[in-house]
């Protein structure tokens, strides 16, 4: 025997498909991408400036060596 439901009862019942999807969404929660894969912007910037400083120091040393090498000989 079936229980007859009124239109109001049908409207107030949760949709089983939507309820199942909501439960599935909650059980398969994924954190934001930014927390899983943090940005390496600061690391890249720091490395860039360290390389830039190294190149500048090599330029200064090279120019100093070149100046001493070619000005000390008569």
CNS distance restraints for C-alpha pairs under 8 A (distance, minus, plus):
assign (resid   5 and name CA) (resid   9 and name CA) 5.97 0.50 0.50
assign (resid   5 and name CA) (resid  10 and name CA) 6.61 0.50 0.50
assign (resid   6 and name CA) (resid  10 and name CA) 6.46 0.50 0.50
assign (resid   7 and name CA) (resid  11 and name CA) 6.26 0.50 0.50
assign (resid   8 and name CA) (resid  12 and name CA) 6.25 0.50 0.50
assign (resid   9 and name CA) (resid  13 and name CA) 6.31 0.50 0.50
assign (resid  14 and name CA) (resid  18 and name CA) 7.60 0.50 0.50
assign (resid  14 and name CA) (resid  19 and name CA) 6.76 0.50 0.50
assign (resid  15 and name CA) (resid  19 and name CA) 6.08 0.50 0.50
assign (resid  16 and name CA) (resid  20 and name CA) 5.98 0.50 0.50
assign (resid  17 and name CA) (resid  21 and name CA) 6.22 0.50 0.50
assign (resid  18 and name CA) (resid  22 and name CA) 6.13 0.50 0.50
assign (resid  19 and name CA) (resid  23 and name CA) 6.24 0.50 0.50
assign (resid  20 and name CA) (resid  24 and name CA) 6.09 0.50 0.50
assign (resid  21 and name CA) (resid  25 and name CA) 6.00 0.50 0.50
assign (resid  22 and name CA) (resid  26 and name CA) 6.22 0.50 0.50
assign (resid  23 and name CA) (resid  27 and name CA) 6.22 0.50 0.50
assign (resid  24 and name CA) (resid  28 and name CA) 6.12 0.50 0.50
assign (resid  25 and name CA) (resid  29 and name CA) 6.07 0.50 0.50
assign (resid  31 and name CA) (resid  35 and name CA) 6.82 0.50 0.50
assign (resid  31 and name CA) (resid  36 and name CA) 6.94 0.50 0.50
assign (resid  32 and name CA) (resid  36 and name CA) 6.66 0.50 0.50
assign (resid  33 and name CA) (resid  37 and name CA) 5.80 0.50 0.50
assign (resid  33 and name CA) (resid  38 and name CA) 7.77 0.50 0.50
assign (resid  34 and name CA) (resid  38 and name CA) 5.10 0.50 0.50
assign (resid  34 and name CA) (resid  39 and name CA) 7.05 0.50 0.50
assign (resid  40 and name CA) (resid  44 and name CA) 6.14 0.50 0.50
assign (resid  41 and name CA) (resid  45 and name CA) 6.09 0.50 0.50
assign (resid  42 and name CA) (resid  46 and name CA) 6.02 0.50 0.50
assign (resid  43 and name CA) (resid  47 and name CA) 6.19 0.50 0.50
assign (resid  44 and name CA) (resid  48 and name CA) 6.09 0.50 0.50
assign (resid  45 and name CA) (resid  49 and name CA) 6.30 0.50 0.50
assign (resid  46 and name CA) (resid  50 and name CA) 6.20 0.50 0.50
assign (resid  47 and name CA) (resid  51 and name CA) 6.18 0.50 0.50
assign (resid  48 and name CA) (resid  52 and name CA) 6.14 0.50 0.50
assign (resid  49 and name CA) (resid  53 and name CA) 6.08 0.50 0.50
assign (resid  50 and name CA) (resid  54 and name CA) 6.16 0.50 0.50
assign (resid  51 and name CA) (resid  55 and name CA) 6.16 0.50 0.50
assign (resid  52 and name CA) (resid  56 and name CA) 6.23 0.50 0.50
assign (resid  53 and name CA) (resid  57 and name CA) 6.17 0.50 0.50
assign (resid  54 and name CA) (resid  58 and name CA) 6.14 0.50 0.50
assign (resid  55 and name CA) (resid  59 and name CA) 6.13 0.50 0.50
assign (resid  56 and name CA) (resid  60 and name CA) 6.27 0.50 0.50
assign (resid  57 and name CA) (resid  61 and name CA) 6.11 0.50 0.50
assign (resid  58 and name CA) (resid  62 and name CA) 5.86 0.50 0.50
assign (resid  59 and name CA) (resid  63 and name CA) 5.97 0.50 0.50
assign (resid  60 and name CA) (resid  64 and name CA) 6.02 0.50 0.50
assign (resid  61 and name CA) (resid  65 and name CA) 6.05 0.50 0.50
assign (resid  62 and name CA) (resid  66 and name CA) 5.96 0.50 0.50
assign (resid  63 and name CA) (resid  67 and name CA) 5.93 0.50 0.50
assign (resid  64 and name CA) (resid  68 and name CA) 6.14 0.50 0.50
assign (resid  65 and name CA) (resid  69 and name CA) 5.90 0.50 0.50
assign (resid  66 and name CA) (resid  70 and name CA) 6.11 0.50 0.50
assign (resid  67 and name CA) (resid  71 and name CA) 5.85 0.50 0.50
assign (resid  68 and name CA) (resid  72 and name CA) 5.79 0.50 0.50
assign (resid  69 and name CA) (resid  73 and name CA) 7.26 0.50 0.50
